[in-house]
Amino acid sequence: MLYHTSIDAMLETNFSLMQHHKWSLSDIEHMIPWEKEVYVNFLVKYLEKQKLEAQQAAAADANAW
């Protein structure tokens, strides 16, 4: 466990990874703590990029009218 992360935050992160991204609990629990943090950071960056691209596509569609 990452010591700067509360139990509640750790469980919420695990839940989100399992429910929204289909990671298995055993895969999550077998990660080295820093490894989990790196993968979660990669995932956050990916999701932010996807959100930005969706916003840009929506703006382009709105400007097409």
PyMOL Python script that loads the backbone (N, CA, C, O; Angstrom):
from pymol import cmd

cmd.read_pdbstr("""\
ATOM      1  N   MET A   1       0.843  -1.187   0.000  1.00  0.00           N
ATOM      2  CA  MET A   1       0.000   0.000   0.000  1.00  0.00           C
ATOM      3  C   MET A   1       0.880   1.240   0.000  1.00  0.00           C
ATOM      4  O   MET A   1       1.938   1.265   0.629  1.00  0.00           O
ATOM      5  N   LEU A   2       0.445   2.240  -0.693  1.00  0.00           N
ATOM      6  CA  LEU A   2       1.147   3.508  -0.659  1.00  0.00           C
ATOM      7  C   LEU A   2       0.822   4.182   0.662  1.00  0.00           C
ATOM      8  O   LEU A   2      -0.349   4.395   0.976  1.00  0.00           O
ATOM      9  N   TYR A   3       1.821   4.513   1.422  1.00  0.00           N
ATOM     10  CA  TYR A   3       1.583   5.013   2.769  1.00  0.00           C
ATOM     11  C   TYR A   3       0.986   6.402   2.801  1.00  0.00           C
ATOM     12  O   TYR A   3       0.427   6.802   3.822  1.00  0.00           O
ATOM     13  N   HIS A   4       1.086   7.149   1.716  1.00  0.00           N
ATOM     14  CA  HIS A   4       0.484   8.482   1.693  1.00  0.00           C
ATOM     15  C   HIS A   4      -0.960   8.420   1.200  1.00  0.00           C
ATOM     16  O   HIS A   4      -1.608   9.456   1.044  1.00  0.00           O
ATOM     17  N   THR A   5      -1.467   7.210   0.953  1.00  0.00           N
ATOM     18  CA  THR A   5      -2.830   7.034   0.492  1.00  0.00           C
ATOM     19  C   THR A   5      -3.661   6.384   1.597  1.00  0.00           C
ATOM     20  O   THR A   5      -3.226   5.409   2.211  1.00  0.00           O
ATOM     21  N   SER A   6      -4.846   6.917   1.847  1.00  0.00           N
ATOM     22  CA  SER A   6      -5.703   6.339   2.872  1.00  0.00           C
ATOM     23  C   SER A   6      -6.288   5.024   2.378  1.00  0.00           C
ATOM     24  O   SER A   6      -6.324   4.760   1.176  1.00  0.00           O
ATOM     25  N   ILE A   7      -6.739   4.215   3.303  1.00  0.00           N
ATOM     26  CA  ILE A   7      -7.377   2.942   2.961  1.00  0.00           C
ATOM     27  C   ILE A   7      -8.594   3.202   2.075  1.00  0.00           C
ATOM     28  O   ILE A   7      -8.807   2.506   1.082  1.00  0.00           O
ATOM     29  N   ASP A   8      -9.379   4.195   2.435  1.00  0.00           N
ATOM     30  CA  ASP A   8     -10.575   4.526   1.670  1.00  0.00           C
ATOM     31  C   ASP A   8     -10.226   4.876   0.225  1.00  0.00           C
ATOM     32  O   ASP A   8     -10.885   4.407  -0.704  1.00  0.00           O
ATOM     33  N   ALA A   9      -9.209   5.683   0.036  1.00  0.00           N
ATOM     34  CA  ALA A   9      -8.799   6.073  -1.316  1.00  0.00           C
ATOM     35  C   ALA A   9      -8.260   4.873  -2.085  1.00  0.00           C
ATOM     36  O   ALA A   9      -8.517   4.739  -3.281  1.00  0.00           O
ATOM     37  N   MET A  10      -7.517   4.004  -1.414  1.00  0.00           N
ATOM     38  CA  MET A  10      -6.982   2.813  -2.064  1.00  0.00           C
ATOM     39  C   MET A  10      -8.115   1.903  -2.532  1.00  0.00           C
ATOM     40  O   MET A  10      -8.086   1.400  -3.655  1.00  0.00           O
ATOM     41  N   LEU A  11      -9.109   1.694  -1.676  1.00  0.00           N
ATOM     42  CA  LEU A  11     -10.235   0.835  -2.037  1.00  0.00           C
ATOM     43  C   LEU A  11     -11.062   1.450  -3.162  1.00  0.00           C
ATOM     44  O   LEU A  11     -11.530   0.740  -4.053  1.00  0.00           O
ATOM     45  N   GLU A  12     -11.240   2.753  -3.122  1.00  0.00           N
ATOM     46  CA  GLU A  12     -11.984   3.428  -4.187  1.00  0.00           C
ATOM     47  C   GLU A  12     -11.249   3.313  -5.524  1.00  0.00           C
ATOM     48  O   GLU A  12     -11.871   3.096  -6.564  1.00  0.00           O
ATOM     49  N   THR A  13      -9.934   3.459  -5.489  1.00  0.00           N
ATOM     50  CA  THR A  13      -9.135   3.303  -6.707  1.00  0.00           C
ATOM     51  C   THR A  13      -9.244   1.880  -7.237  1.00  0.00           C
ATOM     52  O   THR A  13      -9.452   1.671  -8.432  1.00  0.00           O
ATOM     53  N   ASN A  14      -9.102   0.899  -6.342  1.00  0.00           N
ATOM     54  CA  ASN A  14      -9.218  -0.496  -6.760  1.00  0.00           C
ATOM     55  C   ASN A  14     -10.587  -0.769  -7.369  1.00  0.00           C
ATOM     56  O   ASN A  14     -10.691  -1.434  -8.399  1.00  0.00           O
ATOM     57  N   PHE A  15     -11.631  -0.259  -6.733  1.00  0.00           N
ATOM     58  CA  PHE A  15     -12.989  -0.442  -7.231  1.00  0.00           C
ATOM     59  C   PHE A  15     -13.136   0.152  -8.631  1.00  0.00           C
ATOM     60  O   PHE A  15     -13.686  -0.486  -9.528  1.00  0.00           O
ATOM     61  N   SER A  16     -12.646   1.366  -8.809  1.00  0.00           N
ATOM     62  CA  SER A  16     -12.739   2.021 -10.118  1.00  0.00           C
ATOM     63  C   SER A  16     -11.976   1.248 -11.186  1.00  0.00           C
ATOM     64  O   SER A  16     -12.463   1.082 -12.304  1.00  0.00           O
ATOM     65  N   LEU A  17     -10.790   0.780 -10.847  1.00  0.00           N
ATOM     66  CA  LEU A  17     -10.006   0.010 -11.814  1.00  0.00           C
ATOM     67  C   LEU A  17     -10.721  -1.281 -12.197  1.00  0.00           C
ATOM     68  O   LEU A  17     -10.683  -1.692 -13.357  1.00  0.00           O
ATOM     69  N   MET A  18     -11.363  -1.915 -11.237  1.00  0.00           N
ATOM     70  CA  MET A  18     -12.073  -3.167 -11.519  1.00  0.00           C
ATOM     71  C   MET A  18     -13.368  -2.918 -12.293  1.00  0.00           C
ATOM     72  O   MET A  18     -13.642  -3.619 -13.267  1.00  0.00           O
ATOM     73  N   GLN A  19     -14.155  -1.948 -11.883  1.00  0.00           N
ATOM     74  CA  GLN A  19     -15.465  -1.729 -12.473  1.00  0.00           C
ATOM     75  C   GLN A  19     -15.421  -1.026 -13.817  1.00  0.00           C
ATOM     76  O   GLN A  19     -16.154  -1.392 -14.736  1.00  0.00           O
ATOM     77  N   HIS A  20     -14.569  -0.023 -13.935  1.00  0.00           N
ATOM     78  CA  HIS A  20     -14.568   0.804 -15.137  1.00  0.00           C
ATOM     79  C   HIS A  20     -13.524   0.396 -16.168  1.00  0.00           C
ATOM     80  O   HIS A  20     -13.664   0.693 -17.355  1.00  0.00           O
ATOM     81  N   HIS A  21     -12.476  -0.288 -15.711  1.00  0.00           N
ATOM     82  CA  HIS A  21     -11.371  -0.605 -16.618  1.00  0.00           C
ATOM     83  C   HIS A  21     -11.065  -2.092 -16.686  1.00  0.00           C
ATOM     84  O   HIS A  21     -10.120  -2.509 -17.356  1.00  0.00           O
ATOM     85  N   LYS A  22     -11.880  -2.902 -15.981  1.00  0.00           N
ATOM     86  CA  LYS A  22     -11.829  -4.369 -16.054  1.00  0.00           C
ATOM     87  C   LYS A  22     -10.498  -4.974 -15.619  1.00  0.00           C
ATOM     88  O   LYS A  22     -10.100  -6.024 -16.125  1.00  0.00           O
ATOM     89  N   TRP A  23      -9.801  -4.316 -14.679  1.00  0.00           N
ATOM     90  CA  TRP A  23      -8.607  -4.920 -14.102  1.00  0.00           C
ATOM     91  C   TRP A  23      -9.066  -5.910 -13.047  1.00  0.00           C
ATOM     92  O   TRP A  23     -10.096  -5.695 -12.407  1.00  0.00           O
ATOM     93  N   SER A  24      -8.326  -6.983 -12.856  1.00  0.00           N
ATOM     94  CA  SER A  24      -8.694  -7.937 -11.813  1.00  0.00           C
ATOM     95  C   SER A  24      -8.080  -7.500 -10.481  1.00  0.00           C
ATOM     96  O   SER A  24      -7.024  -6.868 -10.438  1.00  0.00           O
ATOM     97  N   LEU A  25      -8.769  -7.852  -9.408  1.00  0.00           N
ATOM     98  CA  LEU A  25      -8.267  -7.494  -8.078  1.00  0.00           C
ATOM     99  C   LEU A  25      -6.924  -8.164  -7.815  1.00  0.00           C
ATOM    100  O   LEU A  25      -6.043  -7.561  -7.202  1.00  0.00           O
ATOM    101  N   SER A  26      -6.761  -9.389  -8.265  1.00  0.00           N
ATOM    102  CA  SER A  26      -5.477 -10.070  -8.037  1.00  0.00           C
ATOM    103  C   SER A  26      -4.348  -9.355  -8.775  1.00  0.00           C
ATOM    104  O   SER A  26      -3.246  -9.237  -8.238  1.00  0.00           O
ATOM    105  N   ASP A  27      -4.597  -8.878  -9.994  1.00  0.00           N
ATOM    106  CA  ASP A  27      -3.563  -8.117 -10.711  1.00  0.00           C
ATOM    107  C   ASP A  27      -3.208  -6.837  -9.960  1.00  0.00           C
ATOM    108  O   ASP A  27      -2.035  -6.481  -9.846  1.00  0.00           O
ATOM    109  N   ILE A  28      -4.220  -6.154  -9.453  1.00  0.00           N
ATOM    110  CA  ILE A  28      -3.994  -4.907  -8.717  1.00  0.00           C
ATOM    111  C   ILE A  28      -3.210  -5.174  -7.441  1.00  0.00           C
ATOM    112  O   ILE A  28      -2.249  -4.468  -7.135  1.00  0.00           O
ATOM    113  N   GLU A  29      -3.620  -6.193  -6.702  1.00  0.00           N
ATOM    114  CA  GLU A  29      -2.986  -6.490  -5.418  1.00  0.00           C
ATOM    115  C   GLU A  29      -1.563  -7.022  -5.561  1.00  0.00           C
ATOM    116  O   GLU A  29      -0.764  -6.906  -4.632  1.00  0.00           O
ATOM    117  N   HIS A  30      -1.240  -7.604  -6.714  1.00  0.00           N
ATOM    118  CA  HIS A  30       0.101  -8.146  -6.901  1.00  0.00           C
ATOM    119  C   HIS A  30       1.092  -7.133  -7.470  1.00  0.00           C
ATOM    120  O   HIS A  30       2.261  -7.454  -7.686  1.00  0.00           O
ATOM    121  N   MET A  31       0.624  -5.922  -7.709  1.00  0.00           N
ATOM    122  CA  MET A  31       1.538  -4.885  -8.187  1.00  0.00           C
ATOM    123  C   MET A  31       2.390  -4.369  -7.038  1.00  0.00           C
ATOM    124  O   MET A  31       1.961  -4.323  -5.885  1.00  0.00           O
ATOM    125  N   ILE A  32       3.591  -3.989  -7.386  1.00  0.00           N
ATOM    126  CA  ILE A  32       4.442  -3.279  -6.438  1.00  0.00           C
ATOM    127  C   ILE A  32       3.790  -1.906  -6.244  1.00  0.00           C
ATOM    128  O   ILE A  32       3.291  -1.337  -7.215  1.00  0.00           O
ATOM    129  N   PRO A  33       3.777  -1.355  -5.022  1.00  0.00           N
ATOM    130  CA  PRO A  33       3.056  -0.087  -4.800  1.00  0.00           C
ATOM    131  C   PRO A  33       3.394   1.013  -5.807  1.00  0.00           C
ATOM    132  O   PRO A  33       2.489   1.675  -6.315  1.00  0.00           O
ATOM    133  N   TRP A  34       4.670   1.221  -6.104  1.00  0.00           N
ATOM    134  CA  TRP A  34       5.013   2.281  -7.055  1.00  0.00           C
ATOM    135  C   TRP A  34       4.539   1.924  -8.459  1.00  0.00           C
ATOM    136  O   TRP A  34       4.224   2.814  -9.249  1.00  0.00           O
ATOM    137  N   GLU A  35       4.485   0.620  -8.781  1.00  0.00           N
ATOM    138  CA  GLU A  35       4.026   0.188 -10.095  1.00  0.00           C
ATOM    139  C   GLU A  35       2.551   0.552 -10.296  1.00  0.00           C
ATOM    140  O   GLU A  35       2.158   1.019 -11.365  1.00  0.00           O
ATOM    141  N   LYS A  36       1.750   0.332  -9.262  1.00  0.00           N
ATOM    142  CA  LYS A  36       0.333   0.691  -9.336  1.00  0.00           C
ATOM    143  C   LYS A  36       0.182   2.188  -9.555  1.00  0.00           C
ATOM    144  O   LYS A  36      -0.640   2.622 -10.362  1.00  0.00           O
ATOM    145  N   GLU A  37       0.960   2.963  -8.849  1.00  0.00           N
ATOM    146  CA  GLU A  37       0.886   4.418  -8.988  1.00  0.00           C
ATOM    147  C   GLU A  37       1.252   4.847 -10.406  1.00  0.00           C
ATOM    148  O   GLU A  37       0.615   5.741 -10.961  1.00  0.00           O
ATOM    149  N   VAL A  38       2.258   4.230 -10.992  1.00  0.00           N
ATOM    150  CA  VAL A  38       2.661   4.559 -12.364  1.00  0.00           C
ATOM    151  C   VAL A  38       1.542   4.221 -13.334  1.00  0.00           C
ATOM    152  O   VAL A  38       1.210   5.039 -14.192  1.00  0.00           O
ATOM    153  N   TYR A  39       0.949   3.027 -13.219  1.00  0.00           N
ATOM    154  CA  TYR A  39      -0.130   2.636 -14.125  1.00  0.00           C
ATOM    155  C   TYR A  39      -1.358   3.534 -13.962  1.00  0.00           C
ATOM    156  O   TYR A  39      -2.001   3.891 -14.949  1.00  0.00           O
ATOM    157  N   VAL A  40      -1.677   3.894 -12.742  1.00  0.00           N
ATOM    158  CA  VAL A  40      -2.817   4.787 -12.520  1.00  0.00           C
ATOM    159  C   VAL A  40      -2.532   6.151 -13.136  1.00  0.00           C
ATOM    160  O   VAL A  40      -3.427   6.757 -13.725  1.00  0.00           O
ATOM    161  N   ASN A  41      -1.312   6.640 -13.011  1.00  0.00           N
ATOM    162  CA  ASN A  41      -0.955   7.921 -13.638  1.00  0.00           C
ATOM    163  C   ASN A  41      -1.054   7.841 -15.156  1.00  0.00           C
ATOM    164  O   ASN A  41      -1.533   8.780 -15.792  1.00  0.00           O
ATOM    165  N   PHE A  42      -0.606   6.726 -15.749  1.00  0.00           N
ATOM    166  CA  PHE A  42      -0.759   6.536 -17.192  1.00  0.00           C
ATOM    167  C   PHE A  42      -2.229   6.551 -17.582  1.00  0.00           C
ATOM    168  O   PHE A  42      -2.610   7.165 -18.578  1.00  0.00           O
ATOM    169  N   LEU A  43      -3.050   5.874 -16.791  1.00  0.00           N
ATOM    170  CA  LEU A  43      -4.479   5.805 -17.071  1.00  0.00           C
ATOM    171  C   LEU A  43      -5.125   7.185 -16.986  1.00  0.00           C
ATOM    172  O   LEU A  43      -5.953   7.533 -17.827  1.00  0.00           O
ATOM    173  N   VAL A  44      -4.756   7.965 -15.985  1.00  0.00           N
ATOM    174  CA  VAL A  44      -5.304   9.317 -15.830  1.00  0.00           C
ATOM    175  C   VAL A  44      -4.932  10.173 -17.038  1.00  0.00           C
ATOM    176  O   VAL A  44      -5.780  10.883 -17.579  1.00  0.00           O
ATOM    177  N   LYS A  45      -3.679  10.111 -17.460  1.00  0.00           N
ATOM    178  CA  LYS A  45      -3.248  10.881 -18.634  1.00  0.00           C
ATOM    179  C   LYS A  45      -4.017  10.453 -19.883  1.00  0.00           C
ATOM    180  O   LYS A  45      -4.423  11.295 -20.683  1.00  0.00           O
ATOM    181  N   TYR A  46      -4.214   9.157 -20.048  1.00  0.00           N
ATOM    182  CA  TYR A  46      -4.955   8.641 -21.195  1.00  0.00           C
ATOM    183  C   TYR A  46      -6.398   9.148 -21.180  1.00  0.00           C
ATOM    184  O   TYR A  46      -6.920   9.585 -22.206  1.00  0.00           O
ATOM    185  N   LEU A  47      -7.036   9.086 -20.013  1.00  0.00           N
ATOM    186  CA  LEU A  47      -8.423   9.538 -19.905  1.00  0.00           C
ATOM    187  C   LEU A  47      -8.547  11.035 -20.150  1.00  0.00           C
ATOM    188  O   LEU A  47      -9.508  11.484 -20.773  1.00  0.00           O
ATOM    189  N   GLU A  48      -7.584  11.809 -19.665  1.00  0.00           N
ATOM    190  CA  GLU A  48      -7.597  13.254 -19.916  1.00  0.00           C
ATOM    191  C   GLU A  48      -7.452  13.542 -21.409  1.00  0.00           C
ATOM    192  O   GLU A  48      -8.109  14.440 -21.936  1.00  0.00           O
ATOM    193  N   LYS A  49      -6.592  12.780 -22.090  1.00  0.00           N
ATOM    194  CA  LYS A  49      -6.415  12.953 -23.539  1.00  0.00           C
ATOM    195  C   LYS A  49      -7.701  12.606 -24.268  1.00  0.00           C
ATOM    196  O   LYS A  49      -8.102  13.324 -25.184  1.00  0.00           O
ATOM    197  N   GLN A  50      -8.356  11.518 -23.879  1.00  0.00           N
ATOM    198  CA  GLN A  50      -9.614  11.119 -24.511  1.00  0.00           C
ATOM    199  C   GLN A  50     -10.689  12.189 -24.307  1.00  0.00           C
ATOM    200  O   GLN A  50     -11.450  12.497 -25.224  1.00  0.00           O
ATOM    201  N   LYS A  51     -10.744  12.750 -23.102  1.00  0.00           N
ATOM    202  CA  LYS A  51     -11.728  13.797 -22.806  1.00  0.00           C
ATOM    203  C   LYS A  51     -11.471  15.030 -23.668  1.00  0.00           C
ATOM    204  O   LYS A  51     -12.404  15.602 -24.232  1.00  0.00           O
ATOM    205  N   LEU A  52     -10.216  15.436 -23.771  1.00  0.00           N
ATOM    206  CA  LEU A  52      -9.856  16.599 -24.585  1.00  0.00           C
ATOM    207  C   LEU A  52     -10.225  16.371 -26.049  1.00  0.00           C
ATOM    208  O   LEU A  52     -10.776  17.259 -26.700  1.00  0.00           O
ATOM    209  N   GLU A  53      -9.922  15.181 -26.564  1.00  0.00           N
ATOM    210  CA  GLU A  53     -10.251  14.888 -27.955  1.00  0.00           C
ATOM    211  C   GLU A  53     -11.769  14.901 -28.175  1.00  0.00           C
ATOM    212  O   GLU A  53     -12.240  15.372 -29.210  1.00  0.00           O
ATOM    213  N   ALA A  54     -12.525  14.390 -27.215  1.00  0.00           N
ATOM    214  CA  ALA A  54     -13.990  14.409 -27.330  1.00  0.00           C
ATOM    215  C   ALA A  54     -14.515  15.838 -27.307  1.00  0.00           C
ATOM    216  O   ALA A  54     -15.432  16.172 -28.057  1.00  0.00           O
ATOM    217  N   GLN A  55     -13.940  16.689 -26.450  1.00  0.00           N
ATOM    218  CA  GLN A  55     -14.350  18.090 -26.386  1.00  0.00           C
ATOM    219  C   GLN A  55     -14.025  18.804 -27.694  1.00  0.00           C
ATOM    220  O   GLN A  55     -14.829  19.596 -28.186  1.00  0.00           O
ATOM    221  N   GLN A  56     -12.863  18.531 -28.253  1.00  0.00           N
ATOM    222  CA  GLN A  56     -12.473  19.158 -29.511  1.00  0.00           C
ATOM    223  C   GLN A  56     -13.384  18.699 -30.651  1.00  0.00           C
ATOM    224  O   GLN A  56     -13.753  19.502 -31.508  1.00  0.00           O
ATOM    225  N   ALA A  57     -13.744  17.427 -30.666  1.00  0.00           N
ATOM    226  CA  ALA A  57     -14.655  16.911 -31.697  1.00  0.00           C
ATOM    227  C   ALA A  57     -16.036  17.543 -31.554  1.00  0.00           C
ATOM    228  O   ALA A  57     -16.673  17.880 -32.552  1.00  0.00           O
ATOM    229  N   ALA A  58     -16.494  17.703 -30.327  1.00  0.00           N
ATOM    230  CA  ALA A  58     -17.807  18.324 -30.097  1.00  0.00           C
ATOM    231  C   ALA A  58     -17.789  19.789 -30.528  1.00  0.00           C
ATOM    232  O   ALA A  58     -18.759  20.284 -31.102  1.00  0.00           O
ATOM    233  N   ALA A  59     -16.685  20.480 -30.250  1.00  0.00           N
ATOM    234  CA  ALA A  59     -16.564  21.877 -30.660  1.00  0.00           C
ATOM    235  C   ALA A  59     -16.514  21.991 -32.183  1.00  0.00           C
ATOM    236  O   ALA A  59     -17.094  22.909 -32.763  1.00  0.00           O
ATOM    237  N   ALA A  60     -15.830  21.066 -32.815  1.00  0.00           N
ATOM    238  CA  ALA A  60     -15.765  21.079 -34.277  1.00  0.00           C
ATOM    239  C   ALA A  60     -17.140  20.822 -34.877  1.00  0.00           C
ATOM    240  O   ALA A  60     -17.512  21.442 -35.873  1.00  0.00           O
ATOM    241  N   ASP A  61     -17.893  19.911 -34.274  1.00  0.00           N
ATOM    242  CA  ASP A  61     -19.256  19.631 -34.753  1.00  0.00           C
ATOM    243  C   ASP A  61     -20.154  20.848 -34.558  1.00  0.00           C
ATOM    244  O   ASP A  61     -20.975  21.167 -35.418  1.00  0.00           O
ATOM    245  N   ALA A  62     -19.993  21.524 -33.425  1.00  0.00           N
ATOM    246  CA  ALA A  62     -20.824  22.705 -33.140  1.00  0.00           C
ATOM    247  C   ALA A  62     -20.488  23.834 -34.111  1.00  0.00           C
ATOM    248  O   ALA A  62     -21.377  24.580 -34.522  1.00  0.00           O
ATOM    249  N   ASN A  63     -19.224  23.966 -34.480  1.00  0.00           N
ATOM    250  CA  ASN A  63     -18.815  25.017 -35.422  1.00  0.00           C
ATOM    251  C   ASN A  63     -19.193  24.691 -36.858  1.00  0.00           C
ATOM    252  O   ASN A  63     -19.211  25.577 -37.712  1.00  0.00           O
ATOM    253  N   ALA A  64     -19.491  23.436 -37.127  1.00  0.00           N
ATOM    254  CA  ALA A  64     -19.848  23.041 -38.500  1.00  0.00           C
ATOM    255  C   ALA A  64     -21.210  23.568 -38.888  1.00  0.00           C
ATOM    256  O   ALA A  64     -21.507  23.690 -40.076  1.00  0.00           O
ATOM    257  N   TRP A  65     -22.049  23.886 -37.912  1.00  0.00           N
ATOM    258  CA  TRP A  65     -23.403  24.402 -38.206  1.00  0.00           C
ATOM    259  C   TRP A  65     -23.284  25.839 -38.482  1.00  0.00           C
ATOM    260  O   TRP A  65     -24.286  26.500 -38.756  1.00  0.00           O
TER     261      TRP A  65
END
""", "prot")
cmd.dss("prot")
cmd.show_as("cartoon", "prot")
cmd.util.cbc("prot")
cmd.orient("prot")
